[in-house]
Amino acid sequence: MALNVPPVFGAFIIGDEILSGRRSDKHLPQLIQMLQERGLSLSYAHVLGDDPQRITQQLRGLFASGDVVFSFGGIGATPDDHTRQCAAAALGQPLVLHPQARALINERMQDIARQQGKPYDPEHPENVHRLNMGVFPESASLIHNPYNKIPGFSCTGQGGARVHFVPGFPVMAWPMVAAVLDAEYAAWFAPGAWVERSVIVYGAMEATLTPLMEHIENQHVGVKVFSLPSVDHPEHGRHIELGVKGAPVAVDAAYITLMEGLQRAESKLGPEMVR
């Protein structure tokens, strides 16, 4: 990744509970927000159930992509957790107990024993089993978990991709993602480098607005136009939110063109918004 070109960021969200509706995903909006706060943006997201074959196939593609991907969920040590094993298979690497992960997990188990007023037995079957949470692909580096010390891990693919694996629990995952962003990608931070300006347009059809949208993108290089129609909004009813997004200076110029075009068409306009 060249320093002057921000990496492409993606999300990989794993869990049957998301696809069955038993739980609602909270990671995607949070990751979008964390990236936006740093002047970065999310390019894509994949959601998969706990299917080892599909997870491995998806990870092979991600490792070959050259992108930066945050993977949420499936790194525990229960039978429905497959992400660690799938990452190793996708990389063609063996799974090994990371020595630093082993030390951190032992520390955590000692903390729990101390809190419960019990002696710590490293050979107890439960403690031995918990060490599986530190079994990662051979090349993995650790992501510190400030909540309970049980680490996540990062791996680099042959295509240069960097995939960061964190737990499915938001209280653990989000501080870990923030720490990775700040430690590894600060060179591309540009808060305020991306802005959206839009306006509510009442009673218009997207087909009618398309020529204006195409004109704006042709005249203002680097600006993207977006159109978000709604038929039953509780406040605005049937409308289209029409806007432009990109670098602030370019967006300001494109927004003038947008408003001039809407005024020439005598469009009925509502509130204007900036994000």
Secondary structure by P-SEA (a helix, b strand, c coil): cccccccbbbbbbbcccccccccccaaaaaaaaaaaaacccccccccccccaaaaaaaaaaaaaccbbbbbcccccccccccaaaaaaaaacbbbbccaaaaaaaaaaaaaaaaaacbbbbcccaaaaaacccccccccbbbbbbcccccccccccccccbbbbbbcccccccaaaaaaaaaacccccccccccbbbbbbbcccccccaaaaaaaaaaacccbbbbbbbbcccccccccccccccccaaaaaaaaaaaaaaaaaacccccccccc
